Amino acid sequence: METIISKKILSTFDQLEKDSLDLHTLFEFVGGNEPAERELVLDAVQDLAQRGLLHEDGADYYSRTESGRLIVAGPREITMYTREGCHLCDEAKAVMTPLLAEFNAKLHEVDIDDDPILLERYNDDVPVIFVGALLFAQHRIDPALLRHRLEQTKDS
């Protein structure tokens, strides 16, 4: 379970639309300038990096890993782990497209071949679909089940 400060850190990348952030930016947007607040942010950043949710880019810069992005994905954010030439991925996207429009959901496609961790994790399973932070399906999608899941979040 993520702490509030950890979620704020992971969400700041979306808020600022940046792939990499320095500690000073995280202090400003997540904590504050008081030494105790800065220490809490620094401890949370170190914990997130240790857990593989942030990646240290050097010189006090950090980028969020895909696992870190997925943790803070909203209930109407659908992540599809895919690869080029995957016919099952194309079928899944075709099934999802009308539902995405109907429920104002957002699809985030991630090519597993661009990320060694995702390649190892999902090599034989694409497409892998998450709704929010929760695994929803592999290989094929049941449109009725996806509709039901999105209806549950309609008023959130």
N, C-alpha and C positions, 0 to 999 in steps of 0.2 A: 504494500500500500504506500502510495506516494504522500509525502507531507505537503502541506499547502505551499511552502516555500519552494519545494522541488517542482511542483506543478507550475508555479509561477515562472520559474527558471525555464522549464521546457516550453511553456507557452510564449515566452518573450520572443523566441525566434519567429513565430507566426505573427505576433503583434508588430514586430519591426520589419518583417519580411526579409530577414537576413539568414544566411547559411552559417555565418560565423559571428560570434560576439565576444568582446573582451570583458574582462572582469569588471572594469569600471562601469560599463554599460549595464551589466547585471546588477551591480550595486545600486545604480541609479533607478532602474526600473523595478527591481525586486525587493531590495532591502532599503537601505538608506545610507547616510554618511556617518552615522554614529558607529564607533568601533565595534560595539556588540552586534549591531545589525549587519555590518560588513562581515564579521566573523561567522554569523549564521549562514549568510550567502556563500561564503567561501567553503564552509563545512559541507553545505548541500551540494555545491559544484563538485567538490572532491568525491563525495559519496556517489553522485550521478556518474562521474567519470569512472570510478572504480567498478560500478555496476554495468558499464558499457552503454549508458544512455546518453552520455556526452563523450566527445573525443577531443583530447587536447591537441590544438593546432600549433602550440608553441607561443611564446611571448605573451602569456596570459589570455590567449584566444581559445575559444571552445566552439565546436560545432556539435549539433545534435545528431545522434545516430538515428537510423530508421526506427529502431526500437523506442528511442526517446520520443520521436514524433508520434508514433502509434499510441503511446500511453495517454497523450493529451488530445487525441482525435475526438471530435465531437460525435454525437450519436447519429448525425446525418452525414458523416464523412465516411465514405466507403473506400477502402484501400484494396486494390487488386494487385497482387504480386503476379507478374507475367513475364513473358519473354517473347522476343520477335519470332514470328512464324508459328505461334501456338494457336492451333485451330480451336481448342477448347476455350482459350482466353477470348478469342473473337466471338464465340458463341455466348459466353458469359456476359460480355460487354453488350451484345445485342439484346440479351434478356434484360439487363439492368437499365439500359438507356431510357426507355419510356418511364420507368419508375423513378429514375433520377430526376427527370423533369417534373413529374407529378408531385413529388415530395420535396422538391427544391434541395435535393441531396447533391453532394459533390463527390466526384470520383477522382481518386488519386492513384494513378497507375505507376508502379515501380517495377522496372526491369531487373529481375534478380541477377542477371548476368553482369550487371554493373556493380554488384556488392558481394564480395566473397562470403560474408556471413549469411546473407539471404540465399545465395547460390547453394551453400552447404545445407541450409535449413530446408529449402523448398525445391530443390533441383527436380525431383520426380513428382511434384505435387501441383504444379501450376495448372490453372490459376488457383491461387489461395486468396480468399476474400474475407476481409474484416469489415464489420460494421461498427464504427467507433473503434474501441480498443478490443472488441470481442471477435474471436474467430467465428465466421459465419458459414463458410463452405470451402470445399476443395473440389476441383475438377469441374463440377456442374452446379448450377444454381436452380433452386426451386423458386420460381417467380412468386408463387402464392406465399411462401414462407418469407421471402424478402419483403413483399408488400406488408405482411403482418408485422414484421420487425420495424419497418419504417412508419407504419401507422401508430405503433406504440410510442414513437418519438414525435409525432405530429405536433403536439402542443408544447413540446419542450424547447 
